[in-house]
Amino acid sequence: MRVGDLVRGSSAYCDVRGVRKPMLVVDMVSKKCWRTEERGSRIDWKAIDPEPHAVVFVDGRNLTIPLTDLKVFCEAR
């Protein structure tokens, strides 16, 4: 995945946030993401490492979504 790709959400994370439309990747960042379904509700930021996220543009706003929750359907040239 890279800047300029068109992506769709591929997980419940995107469904919960109401993101079902195609999204344009505008930037790539690295940040921490606590997954309560895997690690429980007690957050310990020291226990996890940053993971890659895409900043996507959809419905006039930018959202930051983990790459594991996105699927490329049209690659940038």
Distance bins in CASP14 RR format, pairs under 12 A and 6 or more apart:
PFRMAT RR
TARGET T0000
AUTHOR 0000-0000-0000
RMODE 2
METHOD distances of the structure
MODEL  1
1 7 1 0 0 1 0 0 0 0 0 0 0
1 8 0 0 0 0 0 1 0 0 0 0 0
1 9 0 0 0 0 0 1 0 0 0 0 0
1 10 0 0 0 0 0 1 0 0 0 0 0
1 23 0 0 0 0 0 1 0 0 0 0 0
1 24 0 0 0 0 0 1 0 0 0 0 0
1 25 1 0 0 1 0 0 0 0 0 0 0
1 27 0 0 0 0 0 1 0 0 0 0 0
1 28 1 0 0 1 0 0 0 0 0 0 0
1 52 0 0 0 0 1 0 0 0 0 0 0
1 53 0 0 0 0 0 1 0 0 0 0 0
1 54 1 0 0 1 0 0 0 0 0 0 0
1 55 0 0 0 0 0 1 0 0 0 0 0
1 56 0 0 0 0 0 1 0 0 0 0 0
1 65 0 0 0 0 0 1 0 0 0 0 0
1 66 0 0 0 0 0 1 0 0 0 0 0
1 67 1 0 1 0 0 0 0 0 0 0 0
1 68 0 0 0 0 0 1 0 0 0 0 0
1 69 0 0 0 0 0 1 0 0 0 0 0
1 70 1 0 0 1 0 0 0 0 0 0 0
1 71 0 0 0 0 1 0 0 0 0 0 0
1 72 1 0 1 0 0 0 0 0 0 0 0
1 73 0 0 0 0 0 1 0 0 0 0 0
1 74 0 0 0 0 0 1 0 0 0 0 0
1 75 0 0 0 0 1 0 0 0 0 0 0
1 76 0 0 0 0 1 0 0 0 0 0 0
2 24 0 0 0 0 0 1 0 0 0 0 0
2 25 1 0 0 1 0 0 0 0 0 0 0
2 26 0 0 0 0 0 1 0 0 0 0 0
2 27 0 0 0 0 0 1 0 0 0 0 0
2 28 1 0 0 1 0 0 0 0 0 0 0
2 52 0 0 0 0 0 1 0 0 0 0 0
2 54 0 0 0 0 1 0 0 0 0 0 0
2 67 0 0 0 0 0 1 0 0 0 0 0
2 70 0 0 0 0 0 1 0 0 0 0 0
2 72 0 0 0 0 1 0 0 0 0 0 0
2 74 0 0 0 0 0 1 0 0 0 0 0
2 75 1 0 0 1 0 0 0 0 0 0 0
2 76 1 0 0 1 0 0 0 0 0 0 0
2 77 0 0 0 0 0 1 0 0 0 0 0
3 24 0 0 0 0 1 0 0 0 0 0 0
3 25 1 0 1 0 0 0 0 0 0 0 0
3 26 1 0 0 1 0 0 0 0 0 0 0
3 27 1 0 0 1 0 0 0 0 0 0 0
3 28 1 0 0 1 0 0 0 0 0 0 0
3 29 0 0 0 0 0 1 0 0 0 0 0
3 54 0 0 0 0 1 0 0 0 0 0 0
3 55 0 0 0 0 1 0 0 0 0 0 0
3 56 0 0 0 0 0 1 0 0 0 0 0
3 57 0 0 0 0 0 1 0 0 0 0 0
3 72 0 0 0 0 0 1 0 0 0 0 0
3 75 0 0 0 0 0 1 0 0 0 0 0
3 76 1 0 0 1 0 0 0 0 0 0 0
4 22 0 0 0 0 0 1 0 0 0 0 0
4 23 0 0 0 0 0 1 0 0 0 0 0
4 24 1 0 0 1 0 0 0 0 0 0 0
4 25 1 0 1 0 0 0 0 0 0 0 0
4 26 1 0 0 1 0 0 0 0 0 0 0
4 27 0 0 0 0 1 0 0 0 0 0 0
4 28 0 0 0 0 0 1 0 0 0 0 0
4 54 0 0 0 0 1 0 0 0 0 0 0
4 55 0 0 0 0 0 1 0 0 0 0 0
4 56 0 0 0 0 1 0 0 0 0 0 0
4 57 0 0 0 0 1 0 0 0 0 0 0
4 72 0 0 0 0 1 0 0 0 0 0 0
4 74 0 0 0 0 1 0 0 0 0 0 0
4 75 0 0 0 0 1 0 0 0 0 0 0
4 76 1 1 0 0 0 0 0 0 0 0 0
4 77 0 0 0 0 1 0 0 0 0 0 0
5 22 0 0 0 0 0 1 0 0 0 0 0
5 23 0 0 0 0 1 0 0 0 0 0 0
5 24 1 0 0 1 0 0 0 0 0 0 0
5 25 1 0 1 0 0 0 0 0 0 0 0
5 26 0 0 0 0 0 1 0 0 0 0 0
5 27 0 0 0 0 0 1 0 0 0 0 0
5 28 0 0 0 0 0 1 0 0 0 0 0
5 54 0 0 0 0 1 0 0 0 0 0 0
5 55 0 0 0 0 0 1 0 0 0 0 0
5 56 0 0 0 0 1 0 0 0 0 0 0
5 57 0 0 0 0 0 1 0 0 0 0 0
5 67 0 0 0 0 0 1 0 0 0 0 0
5 70 0 0 0 0 1 0 0 0 0 0 0
5 71 0 0 0 0 0 1 0 0 0 0 0
5 72 1 0 1 0 0 0 0 0 0 0 0
5 73 0 0 0 0 1 0 0 0 0 0 0
5 74 1 0 0 1 0 0 0 0 0 0 0
5 75 1 0 1 0 0 0 0 0 0 0 0
5 76 1 0 1 0 0 0 0 0 0 0 0
5 77 0 0 0 0 0 1 0 0 0 0 0
6 21 0 0 0 0 0 1 0 0 0 0 0
6 22 1 0 1 0 0 0 0 0 0 0 0
6 23 1 0 0 1 0 0 0 0 0 0 0
6 24 1 0 0 1 0 0 0 0 0 0 0
6 25 1 0 0 1 0 0 0 0 0 0 0
6 26 0 0 0 0 0 1 0 0 0 0 0
6 54 0 0 0 0 0 1 0 0 0 0 0
6 56 0 0 0 0 1 0 0 0 0 0 0
6 57 0 0 0 0 0 1 0 0 0 0 0
6 58 0 0 0 0 0 1 0 0 0 0 0
6 70 0 0 0 0 0 1 0 0 0 0 0
6 71 0 0 0 0 0 1 0 0 0 0 0
6 72 1 0 0 1 0 0 0 0 0 0 0
6 73 1 0 1 0 0 0 0 0 0 0 0
6 74 1 1 0 0 0 0 0 0 0 0 0
6 75 0 0 0 0 1 0 0 0 0 0 0
6 76 0 0 0 0 1 0 0 0 0 0 0
6 77 0 0 0 0 0 1 0 0 0 0 0
7 14 0 0 0 0 1 0 0 0 0 0 0
7 19 0 0 0 0 1 0 0 0 0 0 0
7 20 0 0 0 0 0 1 0 0 0 0 0
7 21 0 0 0 0 0 1 0 0 0 0 0
7 22 1 0 0 1 0 0 0 0 0 0 0
7 23 1 0 1 0 0 0 0 0 0 0 0
7 24 1 0 0 1 0 0 0 0 0 0 0
7 25 1 0 0 1 0 0 0 0 0 0 0
7 26 0 0 0 0 0 1 0 0 0 0 0
7 28 0 0 0 0 0 1 0 0 0 0 0
7 53 0 0 0 0 0 1 0 0 0 0 0
7 54 1 0 0 1 0 0 0 0 0 0 0
7 55 0 0 0 0 0 1 0 0 0 0 0
7 56 1 0 0 1 0 0 0 0 0 0 0
7 57 0 0 0 0 0 1 0 0 0 0 0
7 58 0 0 0 0 1 0 0 0 0 0 0
7 63 0 0 0 0 0 1 0 0 0 0 0
7 65 0 0 0 0 1 0 0 0 0 0 0
7 66 0 0 0 0 0 1 0 0 0 0 0
7 67 0 0 0 0 1 0 0 0 0 0 0
7 68 0 0 0 0 0 1 0 0 0 0 0
7 69 0 0 0 0 1 0 0 0 0 0 0
7 70 1 0 1 0 0 0 0 0 0 0 0
7 71 1 0 0 1 0 0 0 0 0 0 0
7 72 1 0 1 0 0 0 0 0 0 0 0
7 73 1 0 0 1 0 0 0 0 0 0 0
7 74 0 0 0 0 1 0 0 0 0 0 0
7 75 0 0 0 0 1 0 0 0 0 0 0
7 76 0 0 0 0 0 1 0 0 0 0 0
8 14 1 0 0 1 0 0 0 0 0 0 0
8 15 0 0 0 0 0 1 0 0 0 0 0
8 19 0 0 0 0 1 0 0 0 0 0 0
8 20 1 0 0 1 0 0 0 0 0 0 0
8 21 1 0 0 1 0 0 0 0 0 0 0
8 22 1 0 0 1 0 0 0 0 0 0 0
8 23 1 0 0 1 0 0 0 0 0 0 0
8 24 0 0 0 0 0 1 0 0 0 0 0
8 25 0 0 0 0 0 1 0 0 0 0 0
8 54 0 0 0 0 0 1 0 0 0 0 0
8 56 0 0 0 0 0 1 0 0 0 0 0
8 58 0 0 0 0 0 1 0 0 0 0 0
8 65 0 0 0 0 0 1 0 0 0 0 0
8 69 0 0 0 0 0 1 0 0 0 0 0
8 70 1 0 0 1 0 0 0 0 0 0 0
8 71 1 0 1 0 0 0 0 0 0 0 0
8 72 0 0 0 0 1 0 0 0 0 0 0
8 73 1 0 1 0 0 0 0 0 0 0 0
8 74 0 0 0 0 1 0 0 0 0 0 0
9 15 1 0 0 1 0 0 0 0 0 0 0
9 16 0 0 0 0 0 1 0 0 0 0 0
9 17 0 0 0 0 1 0 0 0 0 0 0
9 18 0 0 0 0 1 0 0 0 0 0 0
9 19 1 0 0 1 0 0 0 0 0 0 0
9 20 1 0 0 1 0 0 0 0 0 0 0
9 21 0 0 0 0 1 0 0 0 0 0 0
9 22 0 0 0 0 1 0 0 0 0 0 0
9 23 1 0 0 1 0 0 0 0 0 0 0
9 25 0 0 0 0 0 1 0 0 0 0 0
9 54 0 0 0 0 0 1 0 0 0 0 0
9 56 0 0 0 0 1 0 0 0 0 0 0
9 58 0 0 0 0 1 0 0 0 0 0 0
9 63 0 0 0 0 0 1 0 0 0 0 0
9 65 1 0 0 1 0 0 0 0 0 0 0
9 66 0 0 0 0 0 1 0 0 0 0 0
9 67 0 0 0 0 0 1 0 0 0 0 0
9 68 0 0 0 0 0 1 0 0 0 0 0
9 69 1 0 0 1 0 0 0 0 0 0 0
9 70 1 0 1 0 0 0 0 0 0 0 0
9 71 1 0 0 1 0 0 0 0 0 0 0
9 72 0 0 0 0 0 1 0 0 0 0 0
9 73 0 0 0 0 1 0 0 0 0 0 0
10 19 0 0 0 0 0 1 0 0 0 0 0
10 20 0 0 0 0 0 1 0 0 0 0 0
10 23 0 0 0 0 0 1 0 0 0 0 0
10 54 0 0 0 0 0 1 0 0 0 0 0
10 65 0 0 0 0 1 0 0 0 0 0 0
10 66 0 0 0 0 0 1 0 0 0 0 0
10 67 0 0 0 0 0 1 0 0 0 0 0
10 68 0 0 0 0 1 0 0 0 0 0 0
10 69 1 0 0 1 0 0 0 0 0 0 0
10 70 1 0 0 1 0 0 0 0 0 0 0
10 71 1 0 1 0 0 0 0 0 0 0 0
10 72 0 0 0 0 1 0 0 0 0 0 0
10 73 0 0 0 0 1 0 0 0 0 0 0
11 17 0 0 0 0 0 1 0 0 0 0 0
11 18 0 0 0 0 0 1 0 0 0 0 0
11 19 0 0 0 0 0 1 0 0 0 0 0
11 20 0 0 0 0 0 1 0 0 0 0 0
11 33 0 0 0 0 0 1 0 0 0 0 0
11 35 0 0 0 0 0 1 0 0 0 0 0
11 37 0 0 0 0 0 1 0 0 0 0 0
11 65 0 0 0 0 1 0 0 0 0 0 0
11 66 0 0 0 0 1 0 0 0 0 0 0
11 67 0 0 0 0 0 1 0 0 0 0 0
11 68 1 0 0 1 0 0 0 0 0 0 0
11 69 1 0 1 0 0 0 0 0 0 0 0
11 70 0 0 0 0 1 0 0 0 0 0 0
11 71 0 0 0 0 1 0 0 0 0 0 0
12 18 0 0 0 0 0 1 0 0 0 0 0
12 19 0 0 0 0 0 1 0 0 0 0 0
12 20 0 0 0 0 0 1 0 0 0 0 0
12 35 0 0 0 0 0 1 0 0 0 0 0
12 37 0 0 0 0 1 0 0 0 0 0 0
12 68 0 0 0 0 0 1 0 0 0 0 0
12 69 0 0 0 0 1 0 0 0 0 0 0
13 19 0 0 0 0 1 0 0 0 0 0 0
13 33 0 0 0 0 1 0 0 0 0 0 0
13 35 0 0 0 0 1 0 0 0 0 0 0
13 36 0 0 0 0 0 1 0 0 0 0 0
13 37 0 0 0 0 1 0 0 0 0 0 0
13 53 0 0 0 0 0 1 0 0 0 0 0
13 63 0 0 0 0 0 1 0 0 0 0 0
13 64 0 0 0 0 0 1 0 0 0 0 0
13 65 1 0 0 1 0 0 0 0 0 0 0
13 66 1 0 0 1 0 0 0 0 0 0 0
13 67 0 0 0 0 0 1 0 0 0 0 0
13 68 0 0 0 0 1 0 0 0 0 0 0
13 69 1 0 1 0 0 0 0 0 0 0 0
13 70 0 0 0 0 1 0 0 0 0 0 0
14 20 1 0 0 1 0 0 0 0 0 0 0
14 21 0 0 0 0 1 0 0 0 0 0 0
14 22 0 0 0 0 0 1 0 0 0 0 0
14 23 0 0 0 0 1 0 0 0 0 0 0
14 54 0 0 0 0 0 1 0 0 0 0 0
14 56 0 0 0 0 1 0 0 0 0 0 0
14 58 0 0 0 0 1 0 0 0 0 0 0
14 63 0 0 0 0 1 0 0 0 0 0 0
14 65 1 0 0 1 0 0 0 0 0 0 0
14 66 0 0 0 0 1 0 0 0 0 0 0
14 68 0 0 0 0 0 1 0 0 0 0 0
14 69 1 0 1 0 0 0 0 0 0 0 0
14 70 1 0 0 1 0 0 0 0 0 0 0
14 71 0 0 0 0 1 0 0 0 0 0 0
15 65 0 0 0 0 0 1 0 0 0 0 0
15 69 0 0 0 0 1 0 0 0 0 0 0
16 37 0 0 0 0 0 1 0 0 0 0 0
16 65 0 0 0 0 0 1 0 0 0 0 0
16 69 0 0 0 0 0 1 0 0 0 0 0
17 23 0 0 0 0 0 1 0 0 0 0 0
17 56 0 0 0 0 0 1 0 0 0 0 0
17 58 0 0 0 0 1 0 0 0 0 0 0
17 59 0 0 0 0 0 1 0 0 0 0 0
17 61 0 0 0 0 0 1 0 0 0 0 0
17 63 1 0 0 1 0 0 0 0 0 0 0
17 64 0 0 0 0 0 1 0 0 0 0 0
17 65 0 0 0 0 1 0 0 0 0 0 0
17 66 0 0 0 0 0 1 0 0 0 0 0
17 69 0 0 0 0 1 0 0 0 0 0 0
18 58 0 0 0 0 1 0 0 0 0 0 0
18 59 0 0 0 0 1 0 0 0 0 0 0
18 61 0 0 0 0 0 1 0 0 0 0 0
18 63 0 0 0 0 1 0 0 0 0 0 0
18 65 0 0 0 0 0 1 0 0 0 0 0
19 54 0 0 0 0 0 1 0 0 0 0 0
19 56 0 0 0 0 1 0 0 0 0 0 0
19 57 0 0 0 0 0 1 0 0 0 0 0
19 58 1 0 1 0 0 0 0 0 0 0 0
19 59 0 0 0 0 1 0 0 0 0 0 0
19 60 0 0 0 0 0 1 0 0 0 0 0
19 61 0 0 0 0 0 1 0 0 0 0 0
19 62 0 0 0 0 0 1 0 0 0 0 0
19 63 1 0 0 1 0 0 0 0 0 0 0
19 64 0 0 0 0 0 1 0 0 0 0 0
19 65 1 0 0 1 0 0 0 0 0 0 0
19 69 0 0 0 0 1 0 0 0 0 0 0
19 70 0 0 0 0 1 0 0 0 0 0 0
20 58 0 0 0 0 1 0 0 0 0 0 0
20 59 0 0 0 0 0 1 0 0 0 0 0
21 56 0 0 0 0 0 1 0 0 0 0 0
21 57 0 0 0 0 0 1 0 0 0 0 0
21 58 1 0 1 0 0 0 0 0 0 0 0
21 59 1 0 0 1 0 0 0 0 0 0 0
21 60 0 0 0 0 0 1 0 0 0 0 0
21 61 0 0 0 0 0 1 0 0 0 0 0
21 63 0 0 0 0 0 1 0 0 0 0 0
21 73 0 0 0 0 0 1 0 0 0 0 0
22 56 0 0 0 0 1 0 0 0 0 0 0
22 57 0 0 0 0 0 1 0 0 0 0 0
22 58 1 0 0 1 0 0 0 0 0 0 0
22 59 0 0 0 0 0 1 0 0 0 0 0
22 70 0 0 0 0 0 1 0 0 0 0 0
22 71 0 0 0 0 0 1 0 0 0 0 0
22 72 0 0 0 0 0 1 0 0 0 0 0
22 73 1 0 0 1 0 0 0 0 0 0 0
22 74 1 0 0 1 0 0 0 0 0 0 0
23 54 0 0 0 0 1 0 0 0 0 0 0
23 55 0 0 0 0 1 0 0 0 0 0 0
23 56 1 1 0 0 0 0 0 0 0 0 0
23 57 1 0 0 1 0 0 0 0 0 0 0
23 58 1 0 1 0 0 0 0 0 0 0 0
23 59 0 0 0 0 1 0 0 0 0 0 0
23 60 0 0 0 0 0 1 0 0 0 0 0
23 61 0 0 0 0 0 1 0 0 0 0 0
23 62 0 0 0 0 1 0 0 0 0 0 0
23 63 1 0 0 1 0 0 0 0 0 0 0
23 64 0 0 0 0 0 1 0 0 0 0 0
23 65 1 0 0 1 0 0 0 0 0 0 0
23 69 0 0 0 0 0 1 0 0 0 0 0
23 70 1 0 0 1 0 0 0 0 0 0 0
23 71 0 0 0 0 0 1 0 0 0 0 0
23 72 0 0 0 0 0 1 0 0 0 0 0
23 73 0 0 0 0 0 1 0 0 0 0 0
23 74 0 0 0 0 0 1 0 0 0 0 0
24 54 0 0 0 0 1 0 0 0 0 0 0
24 55 0 0 0 0 1 0 0 0 0 0 0
24 56 1 0 0 1 0 0 0 0 0 0 0
24 57 1 0 1 0 0 0 0 0 0 0 0
24 58 1 0 0 1 0 0 0 0 0 0 0
24 59 0 0 0 0 0 1 0 0 0 0 0
24 60 0 0 0 0 0 1 0 0 0 0 0
24 61 0 0 0 0 0 1 0 0 0 0 0
24 62 0 0 0 0 1 0 0 0 0 0 0
24 63 0 0 0 0 0 1 0 0 0 0 0
24 70 0 0 0 0 0 1 0 0 0 0 0
24 72 0 0 0 0 0 1 0 0 0 0 0
24 73 0 0 0 0 0 1 0 0 0 0 0
24 74 0 0 0 0 1 0 0 0 0 0 0
24 76 0 0 0 0 1 0 0 0 0 0 0
25 52 0 0 0 0 0 1 0 0 0 0 0
25 53 0 0 0 0 0 1 0 0 0 0 0
25 54 1 0 1 0 0 0 0 0 0 0 0
25 55 1 0 0 1 0 0 0 0 0 0 0
25 56 1 0 1 0 0 0 0 0 0 0 0
25 57 0 0 0 0 1 0 0 0 0 0 0
25 58 0 0 0 0 0 1 0 0 0 0 0
25 62 0 0 0 0 0 1 0 0 0 0 0
25 63 0 0 0 0 0 1 0 0 0 0 0
25 64 0 0 0 0 0 1 0 0 0 0 0
25 65 0 0 0 0 1 0 0 0 0 0 0
25 67 0 0 0 0 1 0 0 0 0 0 0
25 70 0 0 0 0 1 0 0 0 0 0 0
25 71 0 0 0 0 0 1 0 0 0 0 0
25 72 0 0 0 0 1 0 0 0 0 0 0
25 73 0 0 0 0 0 1 0 0 0 0 0
25 74 0 0 0 0 0 1 0 0 0 0 0
25 75 0 0 0 0 0 1 0 0 0 0 0
25 76 1 0 0 1 0 0 0 0 0 0 0
26 53 0 0 0 0 0 1 0 0 0 0 0
26 54 0 0 0 0 1 0 0 0 0 0 0
26 55 1 0 1 0 0 0 0 0 0 0 0
26 56 1 0 0 1 0 0 0 0 0 0 0
26 57 1 0 1 0 0 0 0 0 0 0 0
26 58 0 0 0 0 0 1 0 0 0 0 0
26 60 0 0 0 0 0 1 0 0 0 0 0
26 61 0 0 0 0 0 1 0 0 0 0 0
26 62 1 0 0 1 0 0 0 0 0 0 0
26 63 0 0 0 0 0 1 0 0 0 0 0
26 64 0 0 0 0 0 1 0 0 0 0 0
26 65 0 0 0 0 0 1 0 0 0 0 0
26 76 0 0 0 0 0 1 0 0 0 0 0
27 52 0 0 0 0 0 1 0 0 0 0 0
27 53 0 0 0 0 1 0 0 0 0 0 0
27 54 1 0 0 1 0 0 0 0 0 0 0
27 55 1 1 0 0 0 0 0 0 0 0 0
27 56 0 0 0 0 1 0 0 0 0 0 0
27 57 0 0 0 0 1 0 0 0 0 0 0
27 62 0 0 0 0 1 0 0 0 0 0 0
27 63 0 0 0 0 0 1 0 0 0 0 0
27 64 0 0 0 0 1 0 0 0 0 0 0
27 65 0 0 0 0 0 1 0 0 0 0 0
28 51 0 0 0 0 0 1 0 0 0 0 0
28 52 1 0 0 1 0 0 0 0 0 0 0
28 53 1 0 0 1 0 0 0 0 0 0 0
28 54 1 0 1 0 0 0 0 0 0 0 0
28 55 1 0 0 1 0 0 0 0 0 0 0
28 56 0 0 0 0 0 1 0 0 0 0 0
28 64 0 0 0 0 0 1 0 0 0 0 0
28 65 0 0 0 0 0 1 0 0 0 0 0
28 66 0 0 0 0 0 1 0 0 0 0 0
28 67 0 0 0 0 1 0 0 0 0 0 0
28 70 0 0 0 0 0 1 0 0 0 0 0
29 50 0 0 0 0 1 0 0 0 0 0 0
29 51 0 0 0 0 0 1 0 0 0 0 0
29 52 1 0 0 1 0 0 0 0 0 0 0
29 53 1 0 1 0 0 0 0 0 0 0 0
29 54 1 0 0 1 0 0 0 0 0 0 0
29 55 1 0 0 1 0 0 0 0 0 0 0
29 56 0 0 0 0 0 1 0 0 0 0 0
29 62 0 0 0 0 0 1 0 0 0 0 0
29 63 0 0 0 0 0 1 0 0 0 0 0
29 64 1 0 0 1 0 0 0 0 0 0 0
29 65 0 0 0 0 0 1 0 0 0 0 0
29 66 0 0 0 0 0 1 0 0 0 0 0
29 67 0 0 0 0 0 1 0 0 0 0 0
30 49 0 0 0 0 1 0 0 0 0 0 0
30 50 1 0 1 0 0 0 0 0 0 0 0
30 51 1 0 0 1 0 0 0 0 0 0 0
30 52 1 0 1 0 0 0 0 0 0 0 0
30 53 1 0 0 1 0 0 0 0 0 0 0
30 54 0 0 0 0 0 1 0 0 0 0 0
30 55 0 0 0 0 0 1 0 0 0 0 0
30 64 0 0 0 0 0 1 0 0 0 0 0
30 66 0 0 0 0 0 1 0 0 0 0 0
30 67 0 0 0 0 0 1 0 0 0 0 0
31 45 0 0 0 0 0 1 0 0 0 0 0
31 48 0 0 0 0 0 1 0 0 0 0 0
31 49 0 0 0 0 0 1 0 0 0 0 0
31 50 1 0 1 0 0 0 0 0 0 0 0
31 51 1 0 0 1 0 0 0 0 0 0 0
31 52 0 0 0 0 1 0 0 0 0 0 0
31 53 1 0 1 0 0 0 0 0 0 0 0
31 54 0 0 0 0 0 1 0 0 0 0 0
31 55 0 0 0 0 0 1 0 0 0 0 0
31 64 1 0 0 1 0 0 0 0 0 0 0
31 65 0 0 0 0 0 1 0 0 0 0 0
31 66 0 0 0 0 1 0 0 0 0 0 0
31 67 0 0 0 0 0 1 0 0 0 0 0
32 39 0 0 0 0 0 1 0 0 0 0 0
32 43 0 0 0 0 1 0 0 0 0 0 0
32 44 0 0 0 0 0 1 0 0 0 0 0
32 45 1 0 1 0 0 0 0 0 0 0 0
32 46 0 0 0 0 1 0 0 0 0 0 0
32 47 0 0 0 0 1 0 0 0 0 0 0
32 48 1 0 1 0 0 0 0 0 0 0 0
32 49 1 0 0 1 0 0 0 0 0 0 0
32 50 1 0 1 0 0 0 0 0 0 0 0
32 51 1 0 0 1 0 0 0 0 0 0 0
32 52 0 0 0 0 0 1 0 0 0 0 0
32 53 0 0 0 0 1 0 0 0 0 0 0
32 64 0 0 0 0 0 1 0 0 0 0 0
32 66 0 0 0 0 0 1 0 0 0 0 0
33 39 0 0 0 0 0 1 0 0 0 0 0
33 43 0 0 0 0 0 1 0 0 0 0 0
33 45 0 0 0 0 0 1 0 0 0 0 0
33 48 1 0 0 1 0 0 0 0 0 0 0
33 49 0 0 0 0 0 1 0 0 0 0 0
33 50 0 0 0 0 1 0 0 0 0 0 0
33 51 1 0 1 0 0 0 0 0 0 0 0
33 52 0 0 0 0 1 0 0 0 0 0 0
33 53 1 0 0 1 0 0 0 0 0 0 0
33 64 0 0 0 0 1 0 0 0 0 0 0
33 65 0 0 0 0 1 0 0 0 0 0 0
33 66 1 0 1 0 0 0 0 0 0 0 0
33 67 0 0 0 0 0 1 0 0 0 0 0
33 68 0 0 0 0 1 0 0 0 0 0 0
33 69 0 0 0 0 1 0 0 0 0 0 0
34 40 0 0 0 0 1 0 0 0 0 0 0
34 41 0 0 0 0 1 0 0 0 0 0 0
34 42 0 0 0 0 1 0 0 0 0 0 0
34 43 1 0 1 0 0 0 0 0 0 0 0
34 44 0 0 0 0 1 0 0 0 0 0 0
34 45 1 0 0 1 0 0 0 0 0 0 0
34 46 0 0 0 0 0 1 0 0 0 0 0
34 47 0 0 0 0 1 0 0 0 0 0 0
34 48 1 0 0 1 0 0 0 0 0 0 0
34 49 0 0 0 0 0 1 0 0 0 0 0
34 50 0 0 0 0 0 1 0 0 0 0 0
34 51 0 0 0 0 0 1 0 0 0 0 0
34 66 0 0 0 0 0 1 0 0 0 0 0
35 41 0 0 0 0 0 1 0 0 0 0 0
35 43 0 0 0 0 0 1 0 0 0 0 0
35 47 0 0 0 0 0 1 0 0 0 0 0
35 48 0 0 0 0 1 0 0 0 0 0 0
35 51 0 0 0 0 1 0 0 0 0 0 0
35 66 0 0 0 0 1 0 0 0 0 0 0
35 68 0 0 0 0 1 0 0 0 0 0 0
35 69 0 0 0 0 0 1 0 0 0 0 0
36 42 0 0 0 0 1 0 0 0 0 0 0
36 43 0 0 0 0 1 0 0 0 0 0 0
36 44 0 0 0 0 0 1 0 0 0 0 0
38 47 0 0 0 0 0 1 0 0 0 0 0
38 48 0 0 0 0 0 1 0 0 0 0 0
38 68 0 0 0 0 0 1 0 0 0 0 0
39 45 0 0 0 0 0 1 0 0 0 0 0
39 47 1 0 0 1 0 0 0 0 0 0 0
39 48 1 0 0 1 0 0 0 0 0 0 0
40 47 0 0 0 0 0 1 0 0 0 0 0
40 48 0 0 0 0 0 1 0 0 0 0 0
48 66 0 0 0 0 0 1 0 0 0 0 0
50 64 0 0 0 0 0 1 0 0 0 0 0
50 66 0 0 0 0 0 1 0 0 0 0 0
50 67 0 0 0 0 0 1 0 0 0 0 0
51 64 0 0 0 0 0 1 0 0 0 0 0
51 65 0 0 0 0 0 1 0 0 0 0 0
51 66 1 0 0 1 0 0 0 0 0 0 0
51 67 1 0 0 1 0 0 0 0 0 0 0
51 68 1 0 0 1 0 0 0 0 0 0 0
51 69 0 0 0 0 0 1 0 0 0 0 0
52 64 0 0 0 0 0 1 0 0 0 0 0
52 65 0 0 0 0 0 1 0 0 0 0 0
52 66 1 0 0 1 0 0 0 0 0 0 0
52 67 1 0 1 0 0 0 0 0 0 0 0
52 68 0 0 0 0 1 0 0 0 0 0 0
52 69 0 0 0 0 0 1 0 0 0 0 0
52 70 0 0 0 0 0 1 0 0 0 0 0
53 62 0 0 0 0 0 1 0 0 0 0 0
53 63 0 0 0 0 1 0 0 0 0 0 0
53 64 1 0 1 0 0 0 0 0 0 0 0
53 65 1 0 0 1 0 0 0 0 0 0 0
53 66 1 0 1 0 0 0 0 0 0 0 0
53 67 1 0 0 1 0 0 0 0 0 0 0
53 68 0 0 0 0 1 0 0 0 0 0 0
53 69 0 0 0 0 1 0 0 0 0 0 0
53 70 0 0 0 0 1 0 0 0 0 0 0
54 62 0 0 0 0 0 1 0 0 0 0 0
54 63 0 0 0 0 1 0 0 0 0 0 0
54 64 1 0 0 1 0 0 0 0 0 0 0
54 65 1 0 1 0 0 0 0 0 0 0 0
54 66 0 0 0 0 1 0 0 0 0 0 0
54 67 1 0 1 0 0 0 0 0 0 0 0
54 68 0 0 0 0 0 1 0 0 0 0 0
54 69 0 0 0 0 1 0 0 0 0 0 0
54 70 1 0 1 0 0 0 0 0 0 0 0
54 71 0 0 0 0 0 1 0 0 0 0 0
54 72 0 0 0 0 1 0 0 0 0 0 0
55 61 0 0 0 0 0 1 0 0 0 0 0
55 62 1 0 1 0 0 0 0 0 0 0 0
55 63 1 0 0 1 0 0 0 0 0 0 0
55 64 1 0 1 0 0 0 0 0 0 0 0
55 65 0 0 0 0 1 0 0 0 0 0 0
55 66 0 0 0 0 0 1 0 0 0 0 0
55 67 0 0 0 0 0 1 0 0 0 0 0
55 70 0 0 0 0 0 1 0 0 0 0 0
56 62 1 0 0 1 0 0 0 0 0 0 0
56 63 1 0 1 0 0 0 0 0 0 0 0
56 64 1 0 0 1 0 0 0 0 0 0 0
56 65 1 0 1 0 0 0 0 0 0 0 0
56 66 0 0 0 0 0 1 0 0 0 0 0
56 67 0 0 0 0 0 1 0 0 0 0 0
56 69 0 0 0 0 0 1 0 0 0 0 0
56 70 1 0 0 1 0 0 0 0 0 0 0
56 72 0 0 0 0 0 1 0 0 0 0 0
57 63 0 0 0 0 1 0 0 0 0 0 0
57 64 0 0 0 0 0 1 0 0 0 0 0
57 65 0 0 0 0 0 1 0 0 0 0 0
58 64 0 0 0 0 0 1 0 0 0 0 0
58 65 0 0 0 0 1 0 0 0 0 0 0
58 70 0 0 0 0 0 1 0 0 0 0 0
63 69 0 0 0 0 0 1 0 0 0 0 0
63 70 0 0 0 0 0 1 0 0 0 0 0
64 70 0 0 0 0 0 1 0 0 0 0 0
65 71 0 0 0 0 0 1 0 0 0 0 0
END
